[in-house]
């Protein structure tokens, strides 16, 4: 599975954004599509977040690879919804709210948006759905939060496991316009 993060946006560092539909930089998107085109296999199944910054990369890749069918737009691949925190500077989020999230990392809904439990639930559903596709390679064009949720699920299994604290949550995600390839167990019947 290829987990691809959308290209860089013009949002300054230190700003909280998740479901805000912020476009990606066109030049960064074209560069990411060029690099992806050079490494992706010919036969693949692919899904994309509904947010424009991810769809831009899918479109740019498709322009380079007209043999590709349109990707499945999967709402399960959208970034975490930070509710009222969206587009605030992280240092502008009240300390008490950040502490409340840290104290109940799985179930607290940052800014009244979506909890990590809700994110994991939809990403795990997307993983199960992707595994029934009849292709060897899956490509998801998505976001850092979704990629972290996939990594957490691969570490702890597609069960009810939930991170107790923020320290249990994977820190690493590809930089914008980058990707990571991971091996998934083949659960299709022979």
Secondary structure, DSSP 8 states (H G I E B T S, - for coil): -EEEE---BS--TTB--SSS---B-HHHHHHHHHHHHHHS-SS-EEEE-SSHHHHHHHHHHHHH-TTS---EE-GGGS----GGGTTSBGGGS-HHHHHHHHHTTTT--GGGS--HHHHHHHHHHHHHHHTTSS-S-EEEEE-HHHHHHHHHHHHH-SSS---SSGGGS------TT-EEE------S--
